[in-house]
Amino acid sequence: MSKLQVSFPNMGNCWVAFKTLVESVPDIEVVLPPPVTRKTIELGAKYSPEFVCFPFKVNIGDFIQTYEQYGIDTFVNAIDCGPCRFGFYHAVQERILRDLGYDLKIIPLDQADLLNFNWVKTFDEFYKIMGVNDPFKKFFNTAGAAINFLRKAKITADFEKLEGYYRCRELSRGDTSRVLRQALQSLDEAKTPAEIRESRKKGIASFKKIPHDTEKDPLKVTLTGEIHVTLEPYVNLDLRKKLGDMGIEVHQNLSLIDWILHKFHVNFHRKELERKAEPFLKLDIGGEAQWVIGEYIESNQRGLDGFIHIYPFTCMPEVTARSIITAMDDPKIPAIFFSFDEHSGVEGMRTRLEAFIDLMEARKRKGSNIKPIKKYREQKSIIDHVIANHQNPIENILEPMGELVNIASTLNPLEVIGNIFSDNTSKTKPETKETIEY
Amino acid sequence: MVLDNQTQNKTATGEKKAKLNVGVPRALYYYKFFPFWHEMLTRMGCDIVLSPPTNKKILEMGATFSSSELCVPVKLYFGHILWLLENKPNLDYIFVPRYVSLNKYHYFCPKFLALPDTVRNTVKPKIPVLEWEINAKKRANIESAIILGRKIGIEKEEAGKAYIYAINRFKQFQNLQRKGVLFHDAMHRMYPRLVKKKRKMRNKSGDEEIDKNYPITILVLGHPYNTYDPLINLNLAERLEKYHVNVIMLEQLPEETFKKRVTINRHFHNYWNMEEELLQGARHFLLDAKDEIDGVIFLISFACGPDSLIQELIMRDFKKMKIPFLDLILDEHSGESGMVTRIESFIDMIRRKKYRDLIETK
């Protein structure tokens, strides 16, 4: 039986985690979409509504390119039922692509509230397609997939944090990018819980080996914004790399795992940010609006040098957040806002970025009047943070759980129960079936 | 009515302090919920001060003040608030409702969710903002009315009664609209003090006779703050009437149209409140009343989030049914002549198509 080929749209390094999630279903093969290029964006912009947000257009381009290049007709796309446009993506995208004559199917992955366990429905749909009926197998598969997904997403986020630390300090340019690529590759190849742990260890070690300037005290900048734009490098004109190459340390809390944990209601950092943002914005209005405001206040309290907010053009929640941030009175760190759409050009952005960096440097030379508050005075650097997190709850709880599920899924529960109640003689019966016939 | 008299007496006797002056900007959901707010607030002993109908100056104030990526209606809202702050110094409050959801399935657009916060933190008015959060996901509407009452020092019971009274009056207003009275006229009938009668548009042009003898019907879809604000849609309703076009607005449709939820596809229901009404209206004409309309005009403001997707869906459906569809994108730079040309040609096209045989024999 040939394997069912499935794909999903690009979102930076998140493919590692999503791949495990989808590939857990037996006989499904994940084909990664071609990387986002100028052509993807052109295709997307051509067929999308005129002023829909940018990720929508990029996704459309991804779907078309994957369909045309690899002939894949089954896609997974996440949805959210919040107040922002994200929830409508798959419905409208499917409609547009069908009308264009592409016979494809987009299976939604509901992540409005992960504790509702609506996301299991996506798996059910796959199991239905693949004809898996055994409830035990379904359960263990799904549980194992979820655990591996969470771990890989967390490790990817850790790697990205290390990337932010090392890129601005590296001695020969390009080392960090290479190491990151290799680390993600080995993470992708890891399948069992033990392998995942091993690849994490190796990845962190290889980051540490990068020759870098330990004495350097670079400018520190918070980077945050809408999740797709922040994570997908082509869409944000590779802002993270640009900043790193210019010698700026990027602090980015936003990542896939950050979002997923929030949806599981256990992201305590985000809850703290919500408290900080409350005087300015009382409720979650979709997107990242509330947390962007919180992050801005927190980076003030940490005494960082600058704040960068990026979002797709006309994104409703982020524009609201932007107008609130720009109107704040308090003594504050400089902030810059980039909105991206299919017309955004590199040079204009670089000019603005250079001016912003000059501004930050001048402030630093003069001595900034914004000092970190007591709580953050003895802040650890990113690298300590990641390595201290070596005993982080996700790894600690999920690794043994993953092992358990792994063992459990190899057993056939009916058989186990059957063995308890039946004679030992019945055990020999199935073996006779395995004689090979040609 | 018994209820009315009782509450009226109570407020008349129990009230010693002066009435509160509450400023209400004439923008956004003024065009849908104003009668409701008006009855509530006056019942609670407030005097309502409305900003004037949108004019060029308000538009300019709003556009220069707010972030360039916001949609025009929200820019106008800021314009109206700035006008109130500038010209009405004796206000006690500015009324900014926070519409989150009217029932448990739906949200409003994120910009409505954050409206009081944005007003408070960007305009920074010296007058306190009277916020009214309507969030059916969290609490019953009457409870939110009681919370509103507490803010301006009104007893629980009175606030509850005011809410019930306002709901009934609002239903009367909606019935008036269902009978075919356009928003402005209905408002004029109910609140002659606040809303002045409109002047008729003059200088009729075009071929009168042909227009008169061959009437067509057009459905105007769009958010109420686009379809009823004469400045932003360049007097669309009257302009259409001038060409002897029967205009159907969403508010005129019977109540049953808006009862069943809209399904987008096999997995998925719509989750925006205003868009639900648009889709329900569109569904009514696509399935049940296909022959009642000859064309559709969709008013959509530039950078409107929800509409950018909904418009795409509605357009595709009407195209499938072979009903002519025109989308007009509104922003603060829209020039009159360009828009008029598009509307005129759209109407001509429909008329020629509908009366093809008759006009040709002439």
Chai-1 contact restraints between the chains, C-beta under 6 A:
chainA,res_idxA,chainB,res_idxB,connection_type,confidence,min_distance_angstrom,max_distance_angstrom,comment,restraint_id
A,P49,B,S308,contact,1.0,0.0,6.0,A-B,restraint_1
A,P49,B,E312,contact,1.0,0.0,6.0,A-B,restraint_2
A,F51,B,A303,contact,1.0,0.0,6.0,A-B,restraint_3
A,F51,B,S308,contact,1.0,0.0,6.0,A-B,restraint_4
A,V52,B,S308,contact,1.0,0.0,6.0,A-B,restraint_5
A,C81,B,Y271,contact,1.0,0.0,6.0,A-B,restraint_6
A,P83,B,Y107,contact,1.0,0.0,6.0,A-B,restraint_7
A,P83,B,P110,contact,1.0,0.0,6.0,A-B,restraint_8
A,P83,B,L113,contact,1.0,0.0,6.0,A-B,restraint_9
A,C84,B,P110,contact,1.0,0.0,6.0,A-B,restraint_10
A,R85,B,G305,contact,1.0,0.0,6.0,A-B,restraint_11
A,F88,B,L309,contact,1.0,0.0,6.0,A-B,restraint_12
A,A91,B,I264,contact,1.0,0.0,6.0,A-B,restraint_13
A,A91,B,N265,contact,1.0,0.0,6.0,A-B,restraint_14
A,A91,B,F268,contact,1.0,0.0,6.0,A-B,restraint_15
A,V92,B,L309,contact,1.0,0.0,6.0,A-B,restraint_16
A,V92,B,E312,contact,1.0,0.0,6.0,A-B,restraint_17
A,P108,B,H267,contact,1.0,0.0,6.0,A-B,restraint_18
A,F280,B,N121,contact,1.0,0.0,6.0,A-B,restraint_19
A,L281,B,A114,contact,1.0,0.0,6.0,A-B,restraint_20
A,L281,B,D117,contact,1.0,0.0,6.0,A-B,restraint_21
A,I285,B,P110,contact,1.0,0.0,6.0,A-B,restraint_22
A,I285,B,L113,contact,1.0,0.0,6.0,A-B,restraint_23
A,I285,B,A114,contact,1.0,0.0,6.0,A-B,restraint_24
A,G286,B,P110,contact,1.0,0.0,6.0,A-B,restraint_25
A,T314,B,E69,contact,1.0,0.0,6.0,A-B,restraint_26
A,T314,B,A303,contact,1.0,0.0,6.0,A-B,restraint_27
A,M316,B,P110,contact,1.0,0.0,6.0,A-B,restraint_28
A,M316,B,K111,contact,1.0,0.0,6.0,A-B,restraint_29
A,M316,B,G305,contact,1.0,0.0,6.0,A-B,restraint_30
A,P317,B,P110,contact,1.0,0.0,6.0,A-B,restraint_31
A,V319,B,E69,contact,1.0,0.0,6.0,A-B,restraint_32
A,T320,B,A114,contact,1.0,0.0,6.0,A-B,restraint_33
A,T320,B,T118,contact,1.0,0.0,6.0,A-B,restraint_34
A,S323,B,S67,contact,1.0,0.0,6.0,A-B,restraint_35
A,S323,B,T122,contact,1.0,0.0,6.0,A-B,restraint_36
A,I324,B,N121,contact,1.0,0.0,6.0,A-B,restraint_37
A,A327,B,N121,contact,1.0,0.0,6.0,A-B,restraint_38
A,A327,B,T122,contact,1.0,0.0,6.0,A-B,restraint_39
